[in-house]
Amino acid sequence: MRNSIKSVDDFERILGVDFPEKKKKIFERTLRKFPMSVTPYYLSLIDVDDFENDPVFMQSFPSIEELKIGRYDMTDPLHEDKDSPVPGVTHRYPDRVLFHVSNTCAMYCRHCTRKRKVGDNDCIPTREVIEQGIEYIRNTPQVRDVLLSGGDPFLLSDDRLDWILTEVGKIDHVEVVRIGTRTPVVLPYRITEDLVEMLKKHHPLWINTHFNHPRELTASSRRALMRLADAGIPLGNQSVLLAGVNDCQRLIKTLNQKLVKNRVRPYYLYQCDMSEGLSHFRTPIGKGIEILESLRGHTSGFSVPTYVVDAPGGGGKIPVMPNYIVSWGPNKVVLRNFEGVITTYNEPKTYDSKYCDRECSKCNLQLKEDDAEENAVGIEKLLSDWDDTTSLTPRGNERVGRRDDAA
Ligand SMILES: *Cc1c(COP(=O)(O)O)cnc(C)c1O
C-alpha cells in the first residue's frame, strides 16, 4: 500500500511509457478531481505492449473522459447518502443493510460508483461512527443480514475488523454477515493466514469480490481465493459491465467459468451506474442482455450471474434478462429455450390455490415460524390475499390530485 502509484510521473516511470505533455496535463487535472492509487501488484498485470487497451490499465489509470459530466450523471445516483439513517449505514431493503466500515480502497477503480468519495481520507469512519452504526443495527430487529462494505473492509486492521464482526455477531437478529472486498483482485497478499484465521471465527460469513476480466485471475489471486474458500467462506463475485474492458459475451463467459473453477460463484453482473465521470464506461443495457443470452443454457447455471441495473434514485437492484415466455393462455404457457426451441407447458387442470391469511399455524404446509408476521411490500402486496391494496399510484399523480382538489 505504501508503494502505491499515485502520480502520472510514477506511472510513466514504472511502466516505461511516455505520455504527450498535453495529455499529461489533462490526466493531472483529472487526478485533482478523482485521485489515482494503484498497487504495484495490480499495475504489474498491465501488458505494456498494448497498455492503452489493457483492461487493468483502463480500470486503474484516469481517462480524459472522466471530466465530461453528462446531463444525467449524478454524484450519488443510488441515493446511498439519502437512504442513510445514521452515518455509514444505507438501509434500503427490508431485511438487510449496507454498512460502510472503511472509506478507502487498495486500488481506486476508475469506474467506482462512489467516485464522489474516492480519496476522501478525511472521512475514514471513526470508532464512534462505527459504534453508532452497530447501535442502529442492534435497535433495528428487521436487519438479519449485514453487508460490510466501504471502501474496502479488508483495509482495516485484523483487530478492528475482528471487533466489528464480534460486535455485529453478538446481535441476536443478525443471521449472516457479508463482506465486499476487491483485495483478492488488487492486493491478494492481504489475504493472510492470520486474516483467514480471524474470519473463520465469525461464521456464517460470506464474501463477495470483484473480478472484471479473466486476466485478473493470477496465481496470487487464486491463492487468496483458495485460502478464503478453504476457511469455509462461500465466495461470490460482482462484476461491472464496462465498455472497452469486458463488454463481450465470450470474455464474460470465460471469466465466470474461471471463477467457478476457483470456487467463486458469479453473483451479480452490474450495469454501469450513472455516476459522474463514468459515461465512457457505460454500455447500453442491450449489451448486458445479449451477454446473458449467451450464458444461460450455454454454460453451467451456477456460472451465470444475475444481471442487474441499480435503479437511479435508490430503487435498488433490478434484474434484467432476455424474455423466455413467448406467450400465455389460460391452459398453456409457451416458452423458448436458449437454442430457440419453442415449447409448451400445460398448466395443471386443477390447482387448489389456497386463500392465505398468513396464519401459518393453520396451514398444511407446516412452516413452523412463530413470528411469520411481515409486511407485504410493493408488488407482493398486490398479489397477496391478506392485503386489500389493489393499485399502487406514484406520488404526485395528477389525476389523483384533481380528485383531492374536488373533495
Ligand atoms: C446491493 C445492496 C444490498 C444487497 O443486495 P442483495 O441483492 O441482497 O445482494 C443491500 N443494500 C444496498 C444499499 C445495496 O446496494
The ligand as an SDF file (V2000), in Angstrom:
LIG
                    3D

 15 15  0  0  0  0  0  0  0  0999 V2000
  -26.6890   -4.2820   -3.1670 C   0  0  0  0  0  0  0  0  0  0  0  0
  -27.1860   -3.7730   -1.9160 C   0  0  0  0  0  0  0  0  0  0  0  0
  -27.5900   -4.6380   -0.8980 C   0  0  0  0  0  0  0  0  0  0  0  0
  -27.5410   -6.1450   -1.0360 C   0  0  0  0  0  0  0  0  0  0  0  0
  -28.4030   -6.5920   -2.0290 O   0  0  0  0  0  0  0  0  0  0  0  0
  -28.5090   -8.1430   -2.3280 P   0  0  0  0  0  0  0  0  0  0  0  0
  -29.3940   -8.2130   -3.5260 O   0  0  0  0  0  0  0  0  0  0  0  0
  -29.1010   -8.7670   -1.1020 O   0  0  0  0  0  0  0  0  0  0  0  0
  -27.1370   -8.6450   -2.5740 O   0  0  0  0  0  0  0  0  0  0  0  0
  -28.0710   -4.0930    0.2690 C   0  0  0  0  0  0  0  0  0  0  0  0
  -28.1530   -2.7580    0.4280 N   0  0  0  0  0  0  0  0  0  0  0  0
  -27.7960   -1.8950   -0.5280 C   0  0  0  0  0  0  0  0  0  0  0  0
  -27.9350   -0.4390   -0.2980 C   0  0  0  0  0  0  0  0  0  0  0  0
  -27.2930   -2.3730   -1.7420 C   0  0  0  0  0  0  0  0  0  0  0  0
  -26.9140   -1.5140   -2.6990 O   0  0  0  0  0  0  0  0  0  0  0  0
  1  2  1  0
  2  3  1  0
  2 14  2  0
  3  4  1  0
  3 10  2  0
  4  5  1  0
  5  6  1  0
  6  7  2  0
  6  8  1  0
  6  9  1  0
 10 11  1  0
 11 12  2  0
 12 13  1  0
 12 14  1  0
 14 15  1  0
M  END
$$$$
